[in-house]
Amino acid sequence: MSKIPATQARPLSPHLTIYKPPITMTTSILHRITGGALYVGTLLVAWWLIAAATSESYFDFVNWIFGTWIGRLVLFGYTWALMLHMLGGIRHLVWDMGAGLEKHTASKIAWATVVVSVVLTLAIWIIGYMVRGA
């Protein structure tokens, strides 16, 4: 067996400091992550509905938790996850029909998914606050 000299340069595999993931890969990963996050968020919505059906004091307690800054941050994240996941599903539906599969077009659609999800999330929360009168 021959030993490789330490002075010989060895090829390195690309890693995160070198490789820049394409936006289509990033949105695909985010689609999977938001799918998992929606399970947790849906449990929170179910908790809120169960509290509404249980008693006024328990509902007030759960409402108070969701009204704190951390509760609102979680609900904001849930809204964004819902919007990104929905738009990612629409993107995959478009791809399943054979449209938008070109590299340049797929990248544009992926960026649009991210941007539109942020815009929709902000719009939902702004309209929600306007309707509440807060």
Secondary structure, 3 states (H helix, E strand, C coil): CCCCCCCCCCCCCCCCCCCCCCHHHHHHHHHHHHHHHHHHHHHHHHHHHHHHHHCHHHHHHHHHHHHCHHHHHHHHHHHHHHHHHHHHHHHHHHHHCCCCCCHHHHHHHHHHHHHHHHHHHHHHHHHHHHHHCC
